[in-house]
């Protein structure tokens, strides 16, 4: 036989392995060729197994990180921010009710009434205590948060002692409306100064620190979800490419149309790839909806509620403490600007007309939100069905309340203190506290709407992750097993 003649090797099962190099008459060349083909098959099969494990590890790590982010945002940092912000609101209303107690004096049918003011004070006191206890429980593993909460609780204890003394002294001394005794007023001033200089800044700092930590956690987990989805897609594509390459090699070498085990392994990989990237991008969406669309509004609106009650307390302080009226009037305007900022306005009297003008412009064009502050933040983040209607009702009620403030101050300047107190503290329609209560009810409904969507997004994210602690690894094991099962008969032909 000459070197130009070809040799054919036919297996007993009818399969033919035709290789140009194997047709060589040289036995050494044939041995090298037979050694090379199994090595290539083994190399590709092992690569499949390794990439399957890498894909499973990438998906599992990403899922674990996102699950931790959902747990942190939905069950730790988020509730902690809400609790401290709610405590801030309760503290401000406590102070407003103490001012109302001193304002009404012995009058029984003037505005809010002493007994009702005391009842609201006690309700807010319990609320503030519960909020701070919740914040302490949620942040039990954070030493800095625990220290900050202890600072707030210590200041709250001293504040409650001062207000209790002021209320007790005021009850022992009979006086007309708006004229508390100097001792009671002095104790109230000490309590208010403690509230403003220590208690509220500490509570606000705690809220700010928690919201900052929440924002950082969201940014990290959202970026991780997107990054993991990209790496998953690339790794999955590489694995599918190797599986297809192995399938083509076996088809060419062994003259088979397709290998069913490798085909199934490719399908499993494709399904895992699609499901994994879909879940990861979906979780990124749940995180964004929960944090950006819902919780950012919850935070802004909760802070608006707290500042609004502080501003409302400034009205009562304005009436009960004439010597500090300029201070409380300026404080009211500053807090009003925090709620719906109109930088050109410099006096409380000019504010309602300016807000009315901005409100009318918005009515013509909803993209023209001419005010900033917390309410401006909300109007720029309207996302959910029914949210715009509630936001508009809230701002409309806020405008009515601001107009009431101008009326109350005009009565006080004209010396009609009794009428100013009645108008300021009464909850009946046509009075300031009634309009403030309408504003607060709409604001609370708006907060509840966003809280509901926040909770829904967190639950949806948790639900979508169900089973994903095992799915990637089961898929990796299945792909590796199918690949080895697919090449095993072909490798057996070389024995």
N, C-alpha and C positions, 0 to 999 in steps of 0.2 A: 504494500500500500504506500503510495507516494504522499508527500506533504500537502498536495493540492486536493486530496480526497477528503470528504467530510464524513464524520461519524455521527450516528443518531443513537441517543440513549432513551429507551422507552420503558416506563415503569409498568409493573404488573397491573396497577389499577387503571391504566390507560392514560395517565397524565404524562405529558412530555415536557421535559426541561431542556429547552434548546438554547444553547449559549454558544456564541461564535468562538469564545475562548475555550469552551469545553470540547469543541470539535478538533482541537489540536491533537496530533498523534503523540505529543510529548506527555507522558504520565505526570510529570512534575507540574506542568502547566495546568492539567486537569485537577490535580490536588489543590493547587492554589486557588483555582476558580471555585471549587466546591467549598473551600473554607471561607471565601469572601462573601458569598451570597448569604449564608446563615448569619455571619457577623453583621451584615447590613440589616437583616431582618431583626436581629436582637437589638441592635443599636436604636432602630426606629421604635421598636416596641417599648424599650426602656424609656426612651424620650417621651413616648405617649404617657407612660405611667407617671413620670416625673412632672410633666406639664399638668396632668390631671390633679396631682397632689398640690401643685403650686396654685392652680385655679381654685381648688377647694379652700386652701389656706387664705388666699386673697379675699374670696367672698365671705368666708367665716369671720375673718378679722374685721372686714368692713361692716358686716351685719352686727357683730358684737359692739363695735364702736358706736354705731347709730343707735342701737338699743340702749346703750349707756347714756347717750345724749338725750334720747326721749325720756328716759327715767329721770335724768337730772333736771331737764327743762320742765317736764310735766309734773314731777312728784317731789322735787326738792327746791331748786332755785326759784322756779315760777311761783309756787305757793308761798315761799318765804318773802319774795318781793311784794306779793299781794298783801300778806299779813302785816308787814311793816308799814306799807302805804295806808292800809286800813286803820292801823293804830294811830297814824299821824292825823287822819280825819277825825277819829274818836276823841283824841286829845284836844283838838281845836273846838269841837262842839262842847266838850266839857267846860272849857273856859268861857264859851259864849253863854252857856246856861248859868254859870256862876254870875256873870255880868247881868244876866236877866233877873236872877234872884235879887241882886242888889238894886236893880232898876225899879222893879214893881213895888218893893217895900210892902206896906200894909194893904195895898190895893188888891181887891179880890177879883175884880172884873176888868183888869187892865191887860190887854194883850195875852201873853202866854200864861200868866198867873204863876205865883211862887211854887205851888205844889207841883204843877206840871213841869216847870223848869227843873225842880229838884229830881223829879222822876226821870227826866231825860238825862240829867247829869249822872245819875246812878246807872242808867242803862249804858251810857257811853263809857263810864268807868269800868264796868264789867267787860265791855267789848274791847277796850284797850288792853286790859289784863289778859284776856283770852287770845288776842292777836299776838301779843308779845310772847306768851307761852307757846303758841303754835310756832312762831318764828324760832324760838329757842329749841323746840323739839325737832323741827326740820333741819336746823343747822347744828345739831348736836356734835357732829364730827369736825366742826370748824372752830378752832380756839379763838380766832379773831372775832368771828360773829358772836360767840358766847360772851366775850369781853364787852363788845358794843351793846349787846342786849342787857347785860348787867348794869352798864352805865345808864341806859334808859330807864331800867326798873328802879334804880336808886334815885334818879331825879324824879321819877313819877311818884315815889313814896313821899318825897319831901314836898312835891307840888300838892298832892292830895291832903297832906297835913295842913298846909297853908290855906287851901280852899275850905277845908272843914272848919278851921278857926274863923275864917271870914264869914261863912254861912251862919255859924253859931252866934257870933257877935251881932251879925245883922238881924238875926231872929230875936235877940234880946233887947234890941233898941228899936222902938217904933219910929218910923219916919215916912214922909210922903214919898211918892214916886220920884225917882231920879235924884234923891238926896240921901244917900246912905251915910252912916256915921263915919267920921274921919278914921276911926280905928279899923272898921270893916273895910273901908276903901284902901287903907294902907296895907292891910293884909292881902287884899286882892291884887294890889300893885306888885307886891313881892311875888305872889304866885304867878302872875302874868309875866313878869320879868324872868322868872325861873323858866317858865314855859318857853318863852321866845329865845332866851339866851343859851339855854342848856338842853332842855328836853326836846324841843322840836328840831334843833340842828342835829342832835344825836340820832333821832329817829329818821330824819331826812338822809343823814349820812349813811345810815344802815341800809335804807332803801336804795340809795345810789350805788353803794358797794355791791349789794346783791344783784342789782340790775346790770351793773358792769360785768360781773362774773357770769351772769346769764348770757349777755351778749357775746362774750368771748367763747363761752361753751358752744353757743349756737354756730358762730363763725367756724370754729374748729370742726365741729361734727358735720356741718353742711359741706364744707370743703372736703372733708374725708369721704363723704358719701359720693360726691362728684368724682373725686380722684379715684376711688375704688371702682366705680363704674367704668371708668376709662381703662384702668389696668385690667379689670375683668374682661372687657371686650378684646383687648389686645392679646391677653393670655389665652382666652377661648379661641380666638381666631388662629393663633399659632398652633394650638392643639388640633383644631380641625384640619389645618394645613398638613400637619404631620400624619394624621390619620388618612387623609386623602393620598398623600405621597406613598404611604405604606400600601394602601389599596392598589394604587397604580403599579407599584413595583411587583406585587404578587401577581397581578393580572398579566403583566408582561412576561414575568419569569415562568409562571406556571400555566399560562394559557387559560385562565379562569375569568369569567365575566365579572364577577364580584364576589367578595367574601362577606357572607351575611353577618358574621360577628363584628367585623370592622364597620360595616354599614350601620349596625345597631349602635356601636360605640360612638360613631359620628353623630347619629341622631340624639343620643343621650347628651353628648357634649353640646350640641346645638340647643337643645331644650334647656340645659343648665345655663348656658350662656345667655339666652334670651330671658329666662326667668330671673337670673341673678342680676343682670343689668337693669331689667325692668323694676325689680324690687328696690335696688339701690337708688335709681333715679326717682322712683315713687316715694321712697323714704326721704330723699332730699326735698321733694315737694311737700310732704307732710311736715317736715321740720320748718320749712319756710312759711307754710300757712299758719302753723302754730305760733311761731315766733314773730315773724314780720307782719303778717296780715292780722292776726288776732291779738297776740300778747302785747305788741307795741302799742296797740290801741288801749288795751286793758290798763297798761302802765300809765299812759298819758292821761286817760280818763280818771283813773284812781287818784293820781296826783292832782288832777283838776278838782276832784271832789274834796280832797283834803284842803287845798288852798282856798276853795270856795267857802268852806266852813270857817276857815281862818278869817277870810274877808268879812263874812257875816258876823263873826265875833267882834271884828273891829268896829262895826256899826254900834253894837251894844257898848263896847268900851268907850266909843266916842260920846255916847250919851251919858254914861255913868261917871265919867271922869273928865269934867270940863277943862281942867288944867292941861290935859294931854290931847286935846282935840286936834290940834295941827298934826301931831305925831300920828294919831290914829287915822286921820283923813289921808295923809300921805301913804300910810301903810295899806289902806284900803285900795288906793289907786295902784300901788305897786303890785298887789295881788291880783287886781283886776287885769293888769297888763300881763301877768303870768297866765291868766286864763285865756284871754283873747287879746293879743297884743296889737295896739294901735299906736305906734311910736310917736306920732305927731301930737297926741293928746297929752296935756300936762296937768289937767285938773279933773276931779271926778264929775264936775258939772258939765264939762264939754264931752265927756265920754259917750253918753247915750246917743247923742246926735251923730257922732262920728261912726259909731257902730251901726246905727240905722242906715247910714249912707252905704257902708260896706255891705250890709245885709241886702239892701236893694240891688246893688251891683251884682251880687251873687245870684239873686233871683233871676236876673237877665242872662247870666252866663255862669254855670256851675263850676267852670274852671277858674273863675275869678274869685279866689278866696283871699279877701283883703285883710284878714286878721291872722296873727300868728298865735303863739302860746300853745297851751295844751289842746285847746279846742281847734286851733288851726292845724295842729298835728293830726288830729282825728279826721278833719275834713280832707286832708291830703292822703288819708289811708283808708278811705271807704271801700270796702271789699265785698261784704256779704249782703244777701237780699234783706231788705228792710232796714239796713244800717243808715242809709242816707236820710230816710224819713225820720228816724229817731234822732239823728244828729241835728237835723233842721229844727225839730221840735225843741231840742235842748237849747240851741242857740237862741231861738225865738223867746223861750222862757227866760233865758239869761238876760236878754235885752229888756224884757219887762221888769226884771229885778233891778237892773241898772237904772231904769227910769224911776223906780220906787226909791232908790237911794238918793237921787236928787231931790225928790219930794220930802223925804225924811230930813235931810240937812237943811232944806229951806224952812221947814217948820221949826227946827231947833234954833236957827239963826233969828227967827222972828220971836223967839221967847216962848213958843208954844211947846214946852218940853213935854207936858202931859200928852198932847196929841202926837208928838213925835214918837214917844215911847209906845203908845197904843199902836200907831201905824207900823212901827218897826217890829214889834213882837207878836202881833196878832196873826193867827193862822186862818182867819176868815177871808173869803174872796174880797179883793180890793185892797188888801194890806200887803206889806213887804214880805213877811214871813210866809204868807200863802204863795206868793209868786216864787220865792226862793224854794219852797217845798215842791212846787211844780217843776222847777228847773232840776232839783235834785232827783225827783222821781224819773224824769226822762233821762237824766244822766246815768242813773242806776240801771235803768232798762238797757241803755246803750252798752254799759259795762257788762251786764249779764249776757247780752247777745254775743259779744266778743269772747267772753269767758266760755260760753257754750261751744263756740266754734273751736276755741283753743283745746278744750277737753275732747271734742270730737276728733280733731286732728291727731292728738296724742293717742287716743284709743285706736284709731285707724292705723296709725303707724305700728303700734304694738301688735295689732291683729295681723297685719301683713307680714310681720317677722316670725309669726308662729311656725315652728318646724324648721326654721332655717339654721338652727344650731346643728342639725343632723343632715339636712338635704345635700349640702356641698360634699361632705365626706362620703355619703352613700353613693353619690354620682361618681366621685373619683374612684371609689372601689369598683363600681360597676364598669366604668370605662376601662380601667386597667385589666380587670378580669376578662372582659370581652376581647380586648386586644390580644392577650396571651392565648385565649381560646381560639382566636382566628388564625394565629400564626403557627400554633402547635402542629397541625397536620402537615403543613408545608415543611416545617423543620424536621419532622419525622422521616421525610423522604431522603434526608441526607445521612441517615444513620446506616 
